[in-house]
Amino acid sequence: GESVGLHLPTLSVQEGDNSIINCAYSNSASDYFIWYKQESGKGPQFIIDIRSNMDKRQGQRVTVLLNKTVKHLSLQIAATQPGDSAVYFCAENVNAGGTSYGKLTFGQGTILTVHP
Amino acid sequence: EPEVTQTPSHQVTQMGQEVILRCVPISNHLYFYWYRQILGQKVEFLVSFYNNEISEKSEIFDDQFSVERPDGSNFTLKIRSTKLEDSAMYFCASSEWGVAFFGQGTRLTVV
């Protein structure tokens, strides 16, 4: 039969550990990046964003790093909690004249499982 | 906190039937979008809408799809003649300028 879906990368950590989720993006013209968290049966939830003129941005317990040279994005979650368990997607956007804001190309996602 | 709301949460329809998925974007947002997610796969862009017209659409958004903003608050996605492969989660999103905020989705099941 047909495969149901993608085989997502997984990351399992213990509660309290730091987590690092990686993403390789595809379009060198992308200038805006967002990390989303998706819990089962719910829509993507905004975590943090970064523009291409920055290489690091920090939020509450989260840090996003951007390496444009190798087209790589990472999300670091400090002191990971069981409530952080979800699928994490990176998304990229090319702002072509201001009308394409929100036209996001999503990565395949990473399943984060946090064990108590 | 303002949020994007979608109705219904789950819609079951017979193949060939028309469905309308409804969304109420965040009130001061100017850009509206539909995305879909087939079970177990990544989220895919369908269409963006700005200033009462489609600003961009993907290859998925063919002639069977249409969007409308019938009044000042609702944003709808119509699928004219549903196919089995249209079964997916459909997410509405809106943005003021940058970050797109997503609704909880409508699960469409075509039987």
Chai-1 contact restraints between the chains, C-beta under 6 A:
chainA,res_idxA,chainB,res_idxB,connection_type,confidence,min_distance_angstrom,max_distance_angstrom,comment,restraint_id
A,V4,B,G40,contact,1.0,0.0,6.0,A-B,restraint_1
A,G5,B,G40,contact,1.0,0.0,6.0,A-B,restraint_2
A,G5,B,Q41,contact,1.0,0.0,6.0,A-B,restraint_3
A,L6,B,Q41,contact,1.0,0.0,6.0,A-B,restraint_4
A,K42,B,Q104,contact,1.0,0.0,6.0,A-B,restraint_5
A,G43,B,F91,contact,1.0,0.0,6.0,A-B,restraint_6
A,G43,B,F102,contact,1.0,0.0,6.0,A-B,restraint_7
A,G43,B,G103,contact,1.0,0.0,6.0,A-B,restraint_8
A,G43,B,Q104,contact,1.0,0.0,6.0,A-B,restraint_9
A,G43,B,G105,contact,1.0,0.0,6.0,A-B,restraint_10
A,P44,B,F102,contact,1.0,0.0,6.0,A-B,restraint_11
A,F46,B,V99,contact,1.0,0.0,6.0,A-B,restraint_12
A,D49,B,V99,contact,1.0,0.0,6.0,A-B,restraint_13
A,T99,B,Y50,contact,1.0,0.0,6.0,A-B,restraint_14
A,T99,B,S55,contact,1.0,0.0,6.0,A-B,restraint_15
A,S100,B,E56,contact,1.0,0.0,6.0,A-B,restraint_16
A,Y101,B,Y31,contact,1.0,0.0,6.0,A-B,restraint_17
A,Y101,B,S95,contact,1.0,0.0,6.0,A-B,restraint_18
A,Y101,B,W97,contact,1.0,0.0,6.0,A-B,restraint_19
A,G102,B,Y31,contact,1.0,0.0,6.0,A-B,restraint_20
A,G102,B,Y33,contact,1.0,0.0,6.0,A-B,restraint_21
A,G102,B,S95,contact,1.0,0.0,6.0,A-B,restraint_22
A,G102,B,A100,contact,1.0,0.0,6.0,A-B,restraint_23
A,K103,B,F45,contact,1.0,0.0,6.0,A-B,restraint_24
A,K103,B,S48,contact,1.0,0.0,6.0,A-B,restraint_25
A,K103,B,E56,contact,1.0,0.0,6.0,A-B,restraint_26
A,F106,B,K42,contact,1.0,0.0,6.0,A-B,restraint_27
A,F106,B,V43,contact,1.0,0.0,6.0,A-B,restraint_28
A,Q108,B,K42,contact,1.0,0.0,6.0,A-B,restraint_29
